[in-house]
Amino acid sequence: MRFSLPSHALIARSANAQGAAPIAGGLPEWNLADLYPGMESPEYAGDLSRALDESKAFAQAYRGKLADIAGGPDASAALFEMLQRYERLEDLIGRIMSYAGLIYAGDTTDPLRAKFFGDAQEKVTNASTDLLFLTLELNRIDDALLEKAISEAPLAHYRPWIEDVRREKPYQLEDRVEELFHEKSITGRGAWNRLFDETIASLRFKVGDKELTLEPTLNLMQDKEASTRKEASEALAHTLRANQRTFSLITNVLAKDKEIGDRWRGFKDVADSRHLSNRVEREVVDSLVAAVQEAYPRLSHRYYKLKAKWFGRDTLDHWDRNAPLPDAPTRSYNWEDARHLVLSAYGAFSPRMADIARRFFDERWIDAPVRPGKAPGAFAHPTVPSAHPYVLLNYQGKPRDVMTLAHELGHGVHQVLAAHNGALMAPTPLTLAETASVFGEMLTFRTLLAEAGADQRRAMLAAKVEDMINTVVRQIAFYSFERKLHEARREGELTAERIGELWMSVQAQSLGPSITLHEGYETFWAYIPHFVHSPFYVYAYAFGDCLVNSLYGVYQNAESGFVEKYFALLSAGGSKHYSELLAPFGLDARDPGFWQIGLNMIEGMIAELETL
């Protein structure tokens, strides 16, 4: 998922969004009928009932018996048959929740959709509770017995997944405690996530005589008129401040909830559980963070000083951070323009890549319009291997929206290529999850830059540098903020003012002296969904951007077989460790010097801008 700053006009919500929706305002709305015909369809009700029944039957067949199966004759075949059955159930449950989640994302303020999502979440939690024993018992099997079983066919197919499950073993709790944690998630973290989503979607920001939702208000922060940017910023601050009590409560509760879970499981550092789920070593992330923080003066500080100079000023106000350059040519891209640009860029790299991306347009796997109540930002949802991904955008026609389209389609291509691994091994750890998306952005940017005239080149390079700063510097600052917040929360509840102070400390450090942070900016942490939905996710963007910069350098050197190796990386899904997948490119993220490759590319672009 990517939280971006898209742009365009509000378009009324279609009344038929649960199935095959009409095209609104020239922008596509996704066709969710590929999952289910509708919320009240017999197909959906039947699958939900089947998921509940088959989960109970699976538990009855296998609960308490895994150790005996592993120690019995033909253990490899017996465990393989069990995991095949489990994987089919995971696909079925995933299809149900994907549909419910996408319906809800289409309008989080609609009470019927909210109820539909809540009911699905509750019933699926009941079904998955019956399946919870599997990984717990799997981790109690004797190491030698399990190693023997996964060394033989057919169970060897699931070795990567089983080895991932075994990594969780030191943090596994007693079965009944795990069941309690799991069942209470819908009234705990899940409920607070939903409160955040519905609160954000219901907020209105008064800009001039208009009452706007979040996306159009954020879009105005990129307006050509400084007065409009300032007014939008003040509107954001006013409404967020009025809701600080709610956002602070959500943040405090979720941070405490995470601390309780971490403490029971034995995680020492506030981000260790994220590192484990990402299958990345803490020292690798620490090395990335240190490299980016050390580069702040060479990157964000240097660039914003240059941008202030272009504006004829010593410093920029925070609402001018993403402002278009003075006298820069402006360009708006209609949907067909955006489609052509992205597919052309993808096709120049690989016709196969473009063919996969084209299906998202032709088969209506994209929901593009801005609508009241629609989830903000953008994401690519993989759904399940038996179906296909869906992309959500809030498309408003600006160059950054084209980049966001390229980004999310990169995710989508990745998800299509990895689907053959099945429901258990298709998901990609966050260490590589942003690779295809950022690479797709880079391909599209380079295509646009090659076609740009001299008067457009500076504006395009500046926009790309700003995107890279937002992806690398800003996301590491977000990570630093989360660390400070979660560590401080261990000492007691945090007031909204204290959270704002923590936010301002990392923002001032990362943005540098050429950005003036005015009153009101201390509230801007409140609208970032990653802090709520996926604690410590944000460093994956910096990881992915630096990684792609290095990969793109290998590609530019025209190394033989690059495209084939790139597709092999994407097709692996979660079946291989990131270090194994990067090795064919001669890259090693554990090398402290690795991160400098990506950071140097950003610095090189800034240096070029200084000469223009």
N, C-alpha and C positions, 0 to 999 in steps of 0.2 A: 504494500500500500504506500501511496505517496501523497503527502499533504502538500499541495502546490498552491499557487496563486493564479488561478485561471481568470477568464474574462468573458463578457457578452450580455445580452439582454435577458430578462426573465421571460420564461415561456410557460404558459399555463400547463398544469399537470394533466396528462391524459387520464381519462376515466377508465381506460382499458389496459392499465399497465401490468396487470397480473399475467396476461397471456401475450398474444401477438398485438403489439401496440402500433398505432399509426405513426407516421413520421410527423413530428411537430416542428414547425418553423424551419423546415429544410434539414433539421438535425435528426439523426436516427435515435430511436428508443429501442432498447433491447427486447428481443423476443424470448421470454422465459418459458414459452411452451415447449422448448426442447427439454426442459426439466419436468414440468407438469403443466397441464392445460389451464389450471386455475387453482385458486386457494380452496375452493369447495369441490374440486374435481374428485371423482371416485378413485382415480389413479393415485392422487396424493394420499387420500385417506387409507387406501389399500396398502400402500408402501409403509405408512406410519404404523399401521396395525401389524404388518408383517415384520417390521423391525423390532417391535416389542416382543412378538411371539418368538421369533428366531433367536433373539438375544437370550431369552429365558431358556430356550431349548439348548442353545450352545453352552450356557452355564451348567445346565443339568448334565450335559454329556461330558464336560471336561473339568469342572471345578473340583479341586482336590485330587486330581488324577495325573497332573503333568509329570511329577517325579516318577511315578510308576511307568508312565508311557516312555519317558526318557531312558529308564533302566530296563525296558522290556525288549523283546525281539523286534527287529526292523524299526527301531526308534525314528530313524530319519524319515521313512515313508509315513509313519503315523503322525509325527509332528508336522510334516509338510501338509498332509491332508487337513489337519486341524487349522493351520495358518491360512490355507486357501479358503476355508470356510469363514474364518475370522475376517480375512481381507474382503470377501464379498459383503459381509455385514458392514464393515467400515465404509465401503463404497455406497451402500444403501443409506446408511445413516448420514453420510456426508452429502448425498444428493438431497435429502430432506432438509438438512440445515442450510445448505447452500441456497436452496430455493427460498426458504423462509427469510434468510439474511438478505438476499437480493431484493425480495419484495419489500422488506422493511427499509432498506437503503433508498428505495425509490421515493419514499415519503415517510420519514420517521415521526411526523406529526399526526399521521392518520391513525385514529384509535383502533380501527379494524385491523390495520396492518400490524400495529404494535401488539395487539392481542394475539394475532396469528403467530407472530414471531415468538412471543412469550410462551404461548401454549406449545409450540414446536420445541422450544428450548427445554421446557419442563419435561416433556415426554421423551425426548431424545436423551436427556440426562438420566432418566429412569432406565432406558434401554442400555445406555453405555455403562451404567453402574453394574449391570449384570455381566459386563465384559471386562470389568476392571481387574478381576482376579488373574487374567491371563498373564499380563506382564509381571505382576507381583510373584506369581508362582514360577514363571520362567526364570526369574532372578534367584529363586531358591534352589534350582536344579544344580547339582554338583558340577563344577567347572569341567572336570574331565569327561563326564558323561555328555554334557552339552557340546563340548568341543568335538568329540567323536561323531555326534549326530550331524553337526553342521559341516563337518569335513566330507560328508558323503552326499551323493545325489539321493533324493531330490532336494533335501532340506538345504543344501549349499546355496540354493537360489536365494534364500532368505537370510543368509549370513550377515550382510550389511545391516539389515534391520535388527536382527537379534543382537549384534554387537552394539548397536546404538542403545537398545533397551538395557543391556548390561552396564552401560556407562551410568545409568540412573541408579544402579544397585546401592551405592553407598548412601543415597539420600532417600531411600525407600522406607516407608513407615509400615507399621502393623496393618493388616488388611482392613480391619474395621475402621481405623483412623483414616485410611486412604478413602474408604467409601464415604465417610462423613465429610471429609474435605470436598470430595467430588459432588456429592448431593447438595451440599450447602453452597456450592458455587453459584447456583442460579439465584439464591437470595442474598449472596454476598457480592463477589466481584462482578458477576454478570448483571446484577441489578443496578449497581453503581455505574457500570459502563452504559447501561441503557438510559439511566437518568441523565448522564452527561450528553448522550446523543440527542435525546429529546429536548433537553434544555437548549443546546446549541442551535438546533433546528428551529426552535420557536422564537429565538431572539430576533429583535428588529433594531436596526441602527438608523437613526434619523440624520440624513445628510440633505441639507437644504429642506425642501418640502416633501422629500421622499422617505418612506420607511422601507429600508432594504434588509435583505437577509445577509448572512455573513459573506458569501462568495462575491456578490456585486460590490459590497463595501470594501473588501480586500482588493478587488480589482481597481477601485478608484485610487488606491495607493500608488498606482502606476499611471495615473492620468497626467496629461501634459501640463495641466494647470496646477501650479504650486498651491493655490488657495483650495482647490478641490482635494488635493492630497492631504493637506492639513485638516480640512473639515472631516474627511473620512477617518483620519487617525483619531481625531477628537471624538467622533461618534463611536468608534470602536472602544476607546477608553471609557467613555461615559456609560455605555451599556454593560461592558464587562465589569466596571467598578460597581454598578448597581447589582450585579449578580455574584460579587466576590464571595459572599457568604456561602452560596451553594457550591461554587467551584472549589473553595477552600475546604469545605466539608468533604466533598468527593475525594479530593487529593489526600487529605489527612486519613480518611478511612482506608483508601486503597493502599497508601504507603504503610499503614499499620497492618493491614491484612497481609501484605507481602512480607513484612518483618516477622509476623507470626509464622507464616509458612516456611520462611527461610530458617528461622530458629528451630522449628521442629525438625526440619530435614537436615540441619547441620551445615548450611551454607554460611561461610564466614563473611564474605564480602557482599555488599548490597547488589552487585551485578553478577555474582557467580552463577545464579540460576539461569540467567540469560546466556552467559558464555557457554554453559553446558548445553542448553537447547540449540545454540548456534554451532556447537561442535568446534569451538575455537578456544584456544588457550588464553588465559587471562593476560599473560605476558605479551602476547601478540597485540591484543587490544590496547594494553598500556603503552606499547611501543608506538602504535598508531596515534593515540591521543597525545603523547609527548611530542611526536614529530609535527603534528598539526599545530599544537599550541606554540611550539618553538618557531613555527613559520608564520604566525599571526602578523608580525611586523612586515614580512616580505610579501604577504598576500593581501589580506583585508585592509590592514592599516595603509599599505602602499597604494592600493587601488582607490580607496575612498579619498585619500589625499589628492590623487589625480582627478577623481570625479569632481571633487569640490572646486578644483582649479578650473575645470571645464565650465562650471557654473559661476565662475568669477568670485568665489568665496573661499574663506579659510576653512570653514567647516560646513557640513550639511546637517539639516534637521533630520531626525530619524524617519520622518515620513517621506524624505527625498532619497532614501537609500536605494530603492528600486525605480526611481523616476527615469523616464526616457531622457536621453541626452538632449541638451539645447540644440535646436535646429536640426536634429537628427531626422532623417526621412522616416515617416510612419507608414506602417503597412498592416492591413487587416487581411486575414486569410479566411475565405469562406470554406465550408466543409469539403467541397470538391478539391479546392486548392490544397488543403491540408492532406487529404487522402493521397493525392497525386505526389506531393512532395515526399511523404513518408515512404510510400510504396516504391517510388523511384530510388530513394536512398537505400532502402533495403535490397531492392533488386540489383543495384550496381554492386553490392557486396555479394549477394547470393540470390539467384532466382528462386531457389527453394524457400528462402527466408521471406521473400515478398509473397510467394504463393500462400504460405501459412497466414501471414498478416492479412492478405486480401480476404480471406474467409471471414474475418471479424467484421468487415464492411458488408460483404455480399450476403452473409447469413444472419446479419443483425445480432451480433454478439456485443454491440456497443450501445451504451446509453449516454448520449452526449449533451442534451439540453440542460440549462439551469432551470430548476423548478423550486417553488416554495416547498420547504420540508425535505427536499432531497439531501442525502448525505453530502457534506462538503468535500472538497479536494478531489482526489482521483485514486482509483485502485484497479488492479486486475485480480479477479477472484478465480482461482484454478478450478473451483467446484470439485468434481471427481473425475478419475480417468475414464469412466464409462460415458461421460458427457463431454464438455468442453469449457474453456474459460469464458468469463464475461468481463468486459471493461466498463467501468463507470468514469465519466468525465463531467466537468462543468465547463463546457467549451464556449468561449466567448470571442474567438477570432484573433487573438493577439499572437505574436511570434512565440511567446512562452507557452501558449496553448498547443501550438504545433509540436513543440518539444515535449510537452506532457503527453500528447498523443503518441509520439514516437517512443517515449519512455514506457507507457503502459502496454503498448503493443509488443515491446521487447519482452516484458513480463509474460504476455500472452503467448508469444512464440516459444519462450522457454517452457512454459507450462504444457503446451501441446507436445513439444519434443520429449518431455520427461514423462508423459502420461503412460507410456508403455511399461514403465517400471511397476505399475500397479498402485493401489491406494496406500500401501505401506511405505513404498520407497520412491514414489514420485515427488513428494514435497522436498524442496531444496532448502538446506540450512541458510540462515541469513548471511553467512559469510560469502555465499555465491548468489544469493537471491536477487541482488541488484545488478549483477553482471550484464545480463542481456538487455535490461532496461536502459542502463547508462550507456552501453555500447550502441544501442539503437538511437539514442539521443545524439551521440557523437557522430554517427554516420549521417544523420539528418542535418546536423549543424554543418558538417564539412561540405555536404552537397549544396546547402544554401550559400555558404561562404564562397564556394567556387564560382557561383553564378552572380555574386554581388558586384556592383560597381564600386568605384573608389569611395563614393560618398556614403555607401551603405556599410562598407567594411568595418569602420570604426564602431558604428552602432551595433553591428552584429557581434564583433569581438567583445565589446563591453557587455552586451547582454549575456554572452556565454561565460565570461569571467564572473559576472554576478551570479549566474546559475551555479557555477562551480564553487564559488565562495559560499552560497547558500547550502550546497550539498556537502561540502567538506568542513569549512570553518564553522558555519552556523550549526550544523548537526553535532559537531564535537562540543560546541558551547552548550547545546541542549543536553548532551550526555553529562557534561560537567555540572550543569544545573540539577539534573536528576540525582546525581551522586550526592551533591550537597543537600538536596531536599530530603532524600531517604536517610542519609546519615543524621541529619538534624532531627528528623521525625523519631528516630530511636530514643531521643532524649525527651520527647514530649510533643504535644500537639502544637502545630504551627499556625500563627495568625496569618491572615491575608497579607498584612504588612510585611511580616517576616519572609513569606514566600516571595513577595515582590522584591525584597532586598537581595535575596539569593539570586533571583532572576537578573536583576540589574548588575550585580557583581560580575557575572559571567558575560553578559552582553557588552558591558563597557570594555572588558578585557579583550574580547574577540573582535569587536567592531573598531576599536581604536579611537584615538583623539580627534579624528576628523568627522566623527558622527556625534552630534549632540543629542542626548537622550532626554526628551522633555517629560514633564509631568504627564502621567497617563500611560507611558510606555511600561511602567512597572506592572500593569495588568495583563500584558499581552501573552503571558505564559498560559492564560486560562483557556485559550481556544485551540491549543495544540493537542490533537487527539491521541498522539502516540504516548504521551505521558500517562494517559488513562488506560488505553487499550493494550499497549505493548511496552511496559517499562523497559528502558534501556535499548529499545529497538534502534534508536536513531543512529548509533555509530555504524550500522550496516550501510547507510548511505555513503558515509565517508570511506568506509572499507571498499565499497563497490566502485566509487568514483576513482579512487587512487588505483585500484586494481585494473579498471578499464583503461585508464590512462597508460598504464604499463602494457596492457594487452594491445592497445591501439598502436603503441610504439613498435611492438613486434609486427603488427599487421602492416604498418607503413614501411617497414624494412623488407616487405614482400617476401617474408619467409615462406618457403615452399610448404604447401599442405596446411596453411593456417586455417582456411575455411573448414576443412575436414576436422581438424583438431578442435576448433571452436564448437562445431556441432556435436562432437563427442562430449565436450564439457557440458553443454546444455542438456544433452540426452541422458546424461548420467543421473539427473535428479538428485536424490539423496542417497544414492548407492555407493558413493565414494567420498573420501575426505577431501577437503579443498586442496590440501598440499599435493595429493596424488593427481588431481585434475589440473593443477597449475604447472606441474613438473614438465610436461611435454613442451611448454612454452619457454622453459628456462627461467621460470619465476618462482620465488620462494618468499611468501609473506612473513616468514619467521626471521628473515634477514632484516636487521634494523634499517639497512640502506634501501630496502624495497620501497618504503613509503615515499622516499625522496624523489623517486622516478615520477610518480603522479603529481607531487607537489611542484616539481620543477616545470612540468608542463603548464600548470596554472601561472607560475611566475614568468615563464617565457611569453605567454599571451599578454600579461601586464606590461612586460618590457616592450613588446611590439606596439601596444597602445601608446606608450610614452613617446614613441617616435612618430606617431600619426598626427 
